[in-house]
Amino acid sequence: MRGLSGKVALVTGGGNGIGRAIAIRLAEEGADIAIIDVHEAGMEVTAASVKALGRRCEVAYGDVGDHQAAARATKALEAKLGTFDVLVNNAGIVRMAAVLDTRPEDWRETMRINAEGVLNMLKIVVPGMVQRGGGRVVNLSSWLGKAGRPYFGMYAASKAAVLALTQALALEVAPHGVRVNAVCPGLIEGTPMRESAEAQSKALGVPVAKDRVQTIPLRRTGTPEDVAKVVAFLASDEAGYMTGQAINISGGMWQH
Ligand SMILES: NC(=O)c1ccc[n+]([C@@H]2O[C@H](COP(=O)([O-])OP(=O)(O)OC[C@H]3O[C@@H](n4cnc5c(N)ncnc54)[C@H](O)[C@@H]3O)[C@@H](O)[C@H]2O)c1
């Protein structure tokens, strides 16, 4: 498939994990790739993979939770690659705690990166899409964006915010030809975030991924590529009649 030939896609958090898989998949579909991340060495690894596919790739250091820094990084990338047809808001962090033990600094940092970071990038990139009369946005929420679970209160709150922004913006910009959707991955292994969640789960005495596989209808955890395929679909014309949706990629664990 070459559904994104001639398009330029900006992927936040593309320096690792799911973001890297998304960048590579979009490049396989023919897109040139821009990446904003705070993980410089990781971005270079992703860029090498994208370039090996014959696509252009530019990277910029930037904290999505800092509006000015994110705007500076975006502008520098746009100057090199041209305007963006696709925005994937993937950057995120996970901090676990019981709701009643949540430290204000962890709450603020989680909301600053996971929720405000998405809002910042939307405000920086989407006005240009509206002006040009088209664009596709895919936001990374989570199955935990649809329901709180023990010890994931602040993370779930931040991912519910992503879904609310997705739905509101989708309706606001639909008349301008801009589609805005979200994906809600389940347990995705092979990423530093999953490793962090596993370590935090162990410390809190919560079941880890391998103990939870039996509760997943498809009896396996997901891979970054499982997510990347769906993101590429939503970013393509194949999903031309879809906006404001929140698609589960959870092996059947979630059905609403
Ligand atoms: N792994 C899972 O099981 C899972 C499940 C559901 C949703 N998600 C979501 O998918 C996305 C990617 O998750 P992942 O598992 O690949 O995580 P990851 O930790 O492997 O990658 C996240 C990337 O975001 C970058 N990043 C972090 N803070 C940033 C900031 N302030 N500014 C710019 N970049 C920043 C990191 O450097 C990293 O490269 C996240 O939004 C996460 O919440 C992951």
The ligand as an SDF file (V2000), in Angstrom:
LIG
                    3D

 44 48  0  0  0  0  0  0  0  0999 V2000
    2.4310    0.7390   25.7950 N   0  0  0  0  0  0  0  0  0  0  0  0
    1.1490    0.6030   26.0830 C   0  0  0  0  0  0  0  0  0  0  0  0
    0.7180   -0.4520   26.6140 O   0  0  0  0  0  0  0  0  0  0  0  0
    0.1620    1.6980   25.7540 C   0  0  0  0  0  0  0  0  0  0  0  0
   -1.2110    1.4090   25.9240 C   0  0  0  0  0  0  0  0  0  0  0  0
   -2.1500    2.4030   25.6520 C   0  0  0  0  0  0  0  0  0  0  0  0
   -1.7260    3.6530   25.2030 C   0  0  0  0  0  0  0  0  0  0  0  0
   -0.4050    3.9040   25.0450 N   0  0  0  0  0  0  0  0  0  0  0  0
   -0.0450    5.2530   24.5910 C   0  0  0  0  0  0  0  0  0  0  0  0
    0.7440    5.1780   23.4110 O   0  0  0  0  0  0  0  0  0  0  0  0
    1.6840    6.2450   23.3780 C   0  0  0  0  0  0  0  0  0  0  0  0
    3.0900    5.6950   23.1810 C   0  0  0  0  0  0  0  0  0  0  0  0
    3.3660    4.8010   24.2400 O   0  0  0  0  0  0  0  0  0  0  0  0
    4.6820    3.8870   24.2830 P   0  0  0  0  0  0  0  0  0  0  0  0
    4.3350    2.6780   25.0490 O   0  0  0  0  0  0  0  0  0  0  0  0
    5.2850    3.7690   22.9300 O   0  0  0  0  0  0  0  0  0  0  0  0
    5.6050    4.8240   25.2190 O   0  0  0  0  0  0  0  0  0  0  0  0
    7.1990    5.0500   25.1650 P   0  0  0  0  0  0  0  0  0  0  0  0
    7.5850    5.5300   26.5090 O   0  0  0  0  0  0  0  0  0  0  0  0
    7.8280    3.8600   24.6010 O   0  0  0  0  0  0  0  0  0  0  0  0
    7.3370    6.2370   24.1130 O   0  0  0  0  0  0  0  0  0  0  0  0
    6.8540    7.5230   24.3700 C   0  0  0  0  0  0  0  0  0  0  0  0
    7.7050    8.5090   23.6140 C   0  0  0  0  0  0  0  0  0  0  0  0
    7.2470    9.8340   23.9680 O   0  0  0  0  0  0  0  0  0  0  0  0
    8.3640   10.6230   24.2780 C   0  0  0  0  0  0  0  0  0  0  0  0
    8.0060   11.6840   25.2080 N   0  0  0  0  0  0  0  0  0  0  0  0
    7.7200   11.5640   26.5310 C   0  0  0  0  0  0  0  0  0  0  0  0
    7.4600   12.7690   27.0520 N   0  0  0  0  0  0  0  0  0  0  0  0
    7.5810   13.6700   26.0430 C   0  0  0  0  0  0  0  0  0  0  0  0
    7.4360   15.0730   25.9670 C   0  0  0  0  0  0  0  0  0  0  0  0
    7.1210   15.8090   27.0460 N   0  0  0  0  0  0  0  0  0  0  0  0
    7.6110   15.6920   24.7740 N   0  0  0  0  0  0  0  0  0  0  0  0
    7.9450   14.9670   23.6720 C   0  0  0  0  0  0  0  0  0  0  0  0
    8.1070   13.6290   23.6920 N   0  0  0  0  0  0  0  0  0  0  0  0
    7.9230   12.9940   24.8640 C   0  0  0  0  0  0  0  0  0  0  0  0
    9.3800    9.6470   24.8810 C   0  0  0  0  0  0  0  0  0  0  0  0
   10.7040   10.1730   24.8600 O   0  0  0  0  0  0  0  0  0  0  0  0
    9.1840    8.4240   24.0140 C   0  0  0  0  0  0  0  0  0  0  0  0
   10.0140    8.4660   22.8700 O   0  0  0  0  0  0  0  0  0  0  0  0
    1.5010    7.0060   24.6950 C   0  0  0  0  0  0  0  0  0  0  0  0
    0.6870    8.1370   24.4920 O   0  0  0  0  0  0  0  0  0  0  0  0
    0.8310    5.9970   25.5880 C   0  0  0  0  0  0  0  0  0  0  0  0
    0.0900    6.6070   26.6220 O   0  0  0  0  0  0  0  0  0  0  0  0
    0.5490    2.9700   25.3100 C   0  0  0  0  0  0  0  0  0  0  0  0
  1  2  1  0
  2  3  2  0
  2  4  1  0
  4  5  1  0
  4 44  2  0
  5  6  2  0
  6  7  1  0
  7  8  2  0
  8  9  1  0
  8 44  1  0
  9 10  1  0
  9 42  1  0
 10 11  1  0
 11 12  1  0
 11 40  1  0
 12 13  1  0
 13 14  1  0
 14 15  2  0
 14 16  1  0
 14 17  1  0
 17 18  1  0
 18 19  2  0
 18 20  1  0
 18 21  1  0
 21 22  1  0
 22 23  1  0
 23 24  1  0
 23 38  1  0
 24 25  1  0
 25 26  1  0
 25 36  1  0
 26 27  1  0
 26 35  1  0
 27 28  2  0
 28 29  1  0
 29 30  1  0
 29 35  2  0
 30 31  1  0
 30 32  2  0
 32 33  1  0
 33 34  2  0
 34 35  1  0
 36 37  1  0
 36 38  1  0
 38 39  1  0
 40 41  1  0
 40 42  1  0
 42 43  1  0
M  CHG  2   8   1  16  -1
M  END
$$$$
